[in-house]
Amino acid sequence: MRLSPSQVELIRCTALQVLGEHAQVILFGSRADDAALGGDVDLLVTVPHAVDEPAVLSARMASRISRAMDGRKVDVVLQAPNLLPQAIAQVARQTGVRL
């Protein structure tokens, strides 16, 4: 995993602030691969409760993390019981690292 401990803590704290204490975060994509170079930060965030305005919540979380990481691009895929499953979520669970 190519994130510092402080970046991991930042991501976890942001998920808790935006989505609540039960939010679970998985880092996937190139940042989860120690052999890869560069890349944005791809996150799968799962919550056990229904959410209103999922696009707003995903954007809020991505923008807060991006600002704190000096503008690094951050993508957030949100998964909740009231949202349609996305194929990328399965890939993230299989290849990602839980933060």
Contacts in CASP RR format, 6 or more apart in sequence:
PFRMAT RR
TARGET T0000
AUTHOR 0000-0000-0000
METHOD contacts of the structure
MODEL  1
MRLSPSQVELIRCTALQVLGEHAQVILFGSRADDAALGGDVDLLVTVPHA
VDEPAVLSARMASRISRAMDGRKVDVVLQAPNLLPQAIAQVARQTGVRL
1 8 0 8 1.000
1 27 0 8 1.000
1 31 0 8 1.000
1 32 0 8 1.000
1 34 0 8 1.000
1 97 0 8 1.000
2 30 0 8 1.000
2 31 0 8 1.000
2 32 0 8 1.000
2 33 0 8 1.000
2 34 0 8 1.000
2 36 0 8 1.000
2 38 0 8 1.000
3 11 0 8 1.000
3 27 0 8 1.000
3 31 0 8 1.000
3 41 0 8 1.000
3 99 0 8 1.000
7 69 0 8 1.000
8 99 0 8 1.000
10 65 0 8 1.000
10 68 0 8 1.000
10 69 0 8 1.000
11 25 0 8 1.000
11 27 0 8 1.000
11 41 0 8 1.000
11 43 0 8 1.000
11 65 0 8 1.000
11 99 0 8 1.000
12 25 0 8 1.000
12 99 0 8 1.000
14 61 0 8 1.000
14 64 0 8 1.000
14 65 0 8 1.000
14 68 0 8 1.000
15 23 0 8 1.000
15 25 0 8 1.000
15 45 0 8 1.000
15 61 0 8 1.000
16 23 0 8 1.000
17 64 0 8 1.000
18 57 0 8 1.000
18 60 0 8 1.000
18 61 0 8 1.000
18 64 0 8 1.000
19 45 0 8 1.000
19 47 0 8 1.000
19 51 0 8 1.000
19 57 0 8 1.000
19 61 0 8 1.000
19 78 0 8 1.000
20 47 0 8 1.000
22 47 0 8 1.000
22 48 0 8 1.000
22 49 0 8 1.000
23 45 0 8 1.000
23 46 0 8 1.000
23 47 0 8 1.000
24 45 0 8 1.000
24 46 0 8 1.000
24 47 0 8 1.000
24 98 0 8 1.000
25 43 0 8 1.000
25 44 0 8 1.000
25 45 0 8 1.000
25 98 0 8 1.000
25 99 0 8 1.000
26 43 0 8 1.000
26 44 0 8 1.000
26 45 0 8 1.000
26 46 0 8 1.000
26 92 0 8 1.000
26 93 0 8 1.000
26 96 0 8 1.000
26 97 0 8 1.000
26 98 0 8 1.000
26 99 0 8 1.000
27 41 0 8 1.000
27 42 0 8 1.000
27 43 0 8 1.000
27 96 0 8 1.000
27 97 0 8 1.000
27 98 0 8 1.000
27 99 0 8 1.000
28 42 0 8 1.000
28 43 0 8 1.000
28 44 0 8 1.000
28 91 0 8 1.000
28 92 0 8 1.000
28 95 0 8 1.000
28 96 0 8 1.000
28 97 0 8 1.000
29 36 0 8 1.000
29 42 0 8 1.000
29 92 0 8 1.000
29 95 0 8 1.000
29 96 0 8 1.000
30 36 0 8 1.000
30 37 0 8 1.000
30 38 0 8 1.000
30 39 0 8 1.000
30 40 0 8 1.000
30 42 0 8 1.000
31 38 0 8 1.000
31 39 0 8 1.000
31 40 0 8 1.000
31 41 0 8 1.000
31 42 0 8 1.000
32 42 0 8 1.000
32 95 0 8 1.000
32 96 0 8 1.000
32 97 0 8 1.000
39 73 0 8 1.000
40 72 0 8 1.000
40 73 0 8 1.000
40 74 0 8 1.000
40 75 0 8 1.000
41 65 0 8 1.000
41 69 0 8 1.000
41 72 0 8 1.000
41 73 0 8 1.000
41 74 0 8 1.000
41 75 0 8 1.000
42 75 0 8 1.000
42 77 0 8 1.000
42 92 0 8 1.000
43 61 0 8 1.000
43 62 0 8 1.000
43 65 0 8 1.000
43 74 0 8 1.000
43 75 0 8 1.000
43 76 0 8 1.000
43 77 0 8 1.000
44 77 0 8 1.000
44 79 0 8 1.000
44 88 0 8 1.000
44 89 0 8 1.000
44 92 0 8 1.000
44 93 0 8 1.000
44 96 0 8 1.000
45 58 0 8 1.000
45 61 0 8 1.000
45 76 0 8 1.000
45 77 0 8 1.000
45 78 0 8 1.000
45 79 0 8 1.000
46 79 0 8 1.000
46 80 0 8 1.000
46 89 0 8 1.000
47 78 0 8 1.000
47 79 0 8 1.000
47 80 0 8 1.000
48 80 0 8 1.000
48 81 0 8 1.000
49 80 0 8 1.000
49 81 0 8 1.000
50 80 0 8 1.000
50 81 0 8 1.000
50 82 0 8 1.000
51 57 0 8 1.000
51 78 0 8 1.000
51 80 0 8 1.000
51 82 0 8 1.000
51 83 0 8 1.000
54 78 0 8 1.000
54 80 0 8 1.000
54 83 0 8 1.000
57 78 0 8 1.000
58 76 0 8 1.000
58 77 0 8 1.000
58 78 0 8 1.000
59 76 0 8 1.000
61 74 0 8 1.000
61 76 0 8 1.000
62 74 0 8 1.000
62 75 0 8 1.000
62 76 0 8 1.000
63 74 0 8 1.000
65 74 0 8 1.000
66 72 0 8 1.000
66 73 0 8 1.000
66 74 0 8 1.000
77 86 0 8 1.000
77 88 0 8 1.000
77 89 0 8 1.000
77 92 0 8 1.000
79 85 0 8 1.000
79 86 0 8 1.000
79 89 0 8 1.000
END
